[in-house]
């Protein structure tokens, strides 16, 4: 597992995969399935694994946290960077940071706390968590009213920010006043697009972001890496063609639920059996299986067309 400090080059070197977390029927960790998912990603060229919302880290307990970290450290390749999440509430995040600080993970992502919070309180919390960890954090922005660009810039100036995951959903990603303000306030080489393949071209081309996260990369890693390389080469026609293959699964995720649909897509594509979801989430209903399975299998078949 990569343990060196985070650099902008790390953010640009690989798509940041955001995998689901596999569990057995009794909700214990399924090591075999999680290993299969990680190896599928690594075989496709992915070298960054970010365990956050898709892995349902919002609902994991502090008692289980060390076992999850042990498993991820064990299965990640020596050049693979693993980013665990903390939170989203401050108390759990602080307990998790106390565990992480004894390990060699280069950073952690702070899950956004969207309820019972204020901007000033979030900023204070992030500072205290980064101080406790002894390393800067990845700040995750999912809405324009979570943290202002000015506040993010202040956190960055204080050495609390390893990177920013920018994931505000918009009807039109070319119209983004907040994104433009954010890249004026914080160097865009520290900011990654956080909503998968759909806005990746616009975010990297128009805002100058350094890379992008993806859930669908867990099904089709080669194509997602090819998309990143096409964007970096400014081959927009090739990038748009690759991106189109991801839209059927992304459309299903948006129509049903992004986290729950991805969890099932990995299973239905035959990559690994993700099993049941940890409460307070639940697996998608069976009547969605045909649509999700068809999209996932088609995307996996498409992925075979891309060289490793």
SVG drawing of the C-alpha trace seen along z (x, -y; Angstrom):
<svg xmlns="http://www.w3.org/2000/svg" viewBox="-40 -34 46 49">
<polyline fill="none" stroke="black" stroke-width="0.4" points="0.0,0.0 1.2,-3.5 2.0,-5.4 3.8,-8.5 2.2,-11.9 -0.5,-13.0 0.6,-15.1 -1.2,-16.5 0.5,-13.9 -1.2,-11.2 -4.6,-12.8 -3.9,-12.8 -2.2,-9.4 -5.4,-7.3 -9.1,-7.5 -10.1,-7.5 -12.3,-4.4 -15.0,-4.5 -15.9,-0.9 -18.8,0.7 -17.9,3.0 -18.8,6.6 -20.4,8.4 -21.6,11.9 -25.2,12.7 -24.5,12.1 -23.1,8.6 -19.5,9.6 -16.8,8.5 -16.6,10.8 -12.8,10.9 -13.0,13.0 -15.4,10.6 -13.6,7.5 -10.3,8.9 -11.9,9.8 -13.2,6.2 -9.8,4.7 -7.9,7.0 -10.4,6.3 -9.7,2.6 -5.9,3.0 -5.9,5.3 -7.6,2.5 -4.8,0.0 -6.5,-1.7 -4.2,-2.6 -6.4,-4.7 -9.2,-3.2 -11.4,-5.6 -13.8,-3.9 -16.6,-6.4 -20.3,-6.6 -20.4,-3.7 -18.8,-1.5 -21.5,-2.8 -18.9,-4.2 -21.5,-6.5 -23.0,-3.5 -19.9,-1.5 -19.1,-1.3 -15.9,-2.3 -15.4,1.2 -15.4,2.6 -13.1,-0.1 -9.7,1.5 -10.8,4.8 -11.8,2.9 -8.4,1.1 -6.6,4.4 -8.4,5.9 -7.8,3.0 -4.1,2.8 -3.8,6.6 -5.4,6.6 -4.1,3.3 -1.0,3.6 2.2,2.0 1.7,-1.0 -2.1,-1.3 -3.2,-4.3 -6.1,-3.6 -8.2,-6.4 -10.6,-5.4 -13.3,-7.8 -14.1,-9.2 -17.4,-10.5 -19.7,-11.9 -20.4,-13.1 -17.5,-14.6 -17.5,-12.1 -17.2,-9.0 -14.7,-10.8 -12.5,-11.7 -12.6,-8.1 -11.7,-6.8 -8.8,-9.3 -7.5,-8.1 -7.3,-4.6 -5.9,-5.9 -3.1,-7.9 -1.4,-4.7 -1.4,-3.5 0.3,-4.5 -2.6,-5.7 -1.5,-9.0 -4.9,-10.7 -8.6,-10.1 -11.7,-11.6 -14.0,-13.5 -17.6,-12.5 -19.8,-15.6 -22.1,-16.2 -25.3,-17.6 -27.5,-17.8 -27.0,-19.4 -24.0,-21.4 -22.9,-24.9 -20.2,-26.0 -18.1,-27.4 -18.6,-24.2 -17.6,-22.0 -14.4,-24.1 -13.5,-23.8 -14.2,-20.1 -12.0,-19.6 -9.1,-21.5 -9.3,-19.4 -9.5,-16.2 -6.5,-17.1 -4.6,-18.1 -5.5,-14.8 -4.5,-12.7 -1.3,-14.7 -2.0,-14.8 -4.2,-16.9 -7.6,-15.5 -9.6,-15.2 -12.6,-17.6 -15.8,-16.3 -18.1,-19.0 -21.6,-17.8 -23.5,-21.0 -22.8,-24.7 -23.9,-25.6 -21.6,-23.1 -18.4,-25.2 -17.8,-28.4 -14.7,-28.6 -13.3,-31.2 -13.6,-28.7 -12.0,-25.9 -9.1,-28.3 -8.6,-29.1 -8.5,-25.4 -6.0,-24.8 -3.8,-27.7 -3.8,-26.1 -2.5,-22.9 -5.7,-20.9 -6.4,-20.0 -4.8,-17.2 -7.4,-17.5 -11.0,-18.5 -13.5,-16.1 -16.1,-18.4 -19.4,-16.6 -22.3,-19.1 -24.9,-17.6 -26.1,-20.0 -28.5,-19.9 -25.9,-21.6 -22.3,-21.2 -21.2,-24.0 -23.1,-26.5 -21.2,-26.4 -20.6,-29.6 -19.5,-27.8 -17.0,-25.6 -15.4,-28.7 -15.2,-30.4 -13.7,-27.3 -10.8,-27.0 -10.1,-30.7 -9.8,-30.2 -7.9,-26.8 -5.4,-25.6 -7.3,-23.3 -4.5,-20.8 -5.7,-19.9 -9.4,-19.5 -10.9,-16.3 -14.3,-15.9 -16.5,-13.8 -19.4,-12.6 -18.1,-9.9 -17.8,-9.9 -20.8,-12.1 -19.3,-15.5 -15.6,-14.5 -14.9,-16.1 -16.5,-19.4 -14.9,-19.5 -11.4,-18.7 -11.6,-20.7 -13.4,-23.9 -12.5,-24.1 -9.0,-22.5 -9.6,-19.9 -6.9,-17.4 -8.8,-14.1 -12.1,-12.4 -13.7,-9.8 -15.9,-7.0 -18.2,-4.2 -18.7,-2.7 -15.0,-2.2 -15.6,0.8 -17.3,2.5 -15.1,1.1 -11.7,-0.1 -9.9,-0.1 -12.4,-2.4 -12.5,-4.8 -8.7,-5.0 -8.8,-5.5 -11.3,-8.4 -8.8,-10.0 -6.0,-9.7 -8.1,-11.0 -9.1,-14.1 -5.4,-14.7 -4.5,-14.4 -7.3,-16.9 -8.8,-14.4 -12.3,-15.5 -13.9,-13.4 -12.3,-10.2 -13.2,-11.2 -16.9,-11.8 -17.1,-8.4 -15.7,-6.5 -17.9,-8.4 -21.0,-7.4 -20.5,-3.8 -20.9,-4.6 -24.1,-6.5 -26.6,-3.6 -25.3,-2.4 -25.0,-6.0 -28.5,-6.7 -29.7,-3.6 -27.8,-4.8 -29.4,-8.2 -32.9,-6.9 -32.8,-4.3 -30.0,-5.2 -26.3,-5.7 -24.9,-3.8 -27.4,-0.9 -27.4,-0.5 -23.6,-0.3 -23.5,2.2 -25.8,4.5 -24.1,3.8 -20.8,5.3 -22.6,8.4 -24.8,8.7 -21.7,8.1 -20.2,11.2 -17.1,9.4 -17.8,10.2 -20.8,10.9 -21.3,7.7 -24.0,9.3 -26.3,7.4 -25.9,3.7 -25.2,2.6 -28.2,0.8 -29.4,-1.9 -29.2,-1.2 -30.8,1.8 -30.2,3.5 -32.2,2.4 -35.5,4.2 -35.4,7.2 -37.5,5.6 -34.5,3.3 -32.1,6.3 -32.9,6.6 -32.0,3.0 -29.0,2.8 -27.6,6.2 -27.9,5.5 -26.2,2.1 -23.4,3.6 -22.7,6.5 -22.7,4.3 -20.3,2.0 -18.0,4.8 -18.0,6.2 -17.2,2.8 -14.3,2.5 -12.6,5.5 -12.1,3.4 -9.7,1.1 -6.0,2.2 -4.7,2.4"/>
</svg>
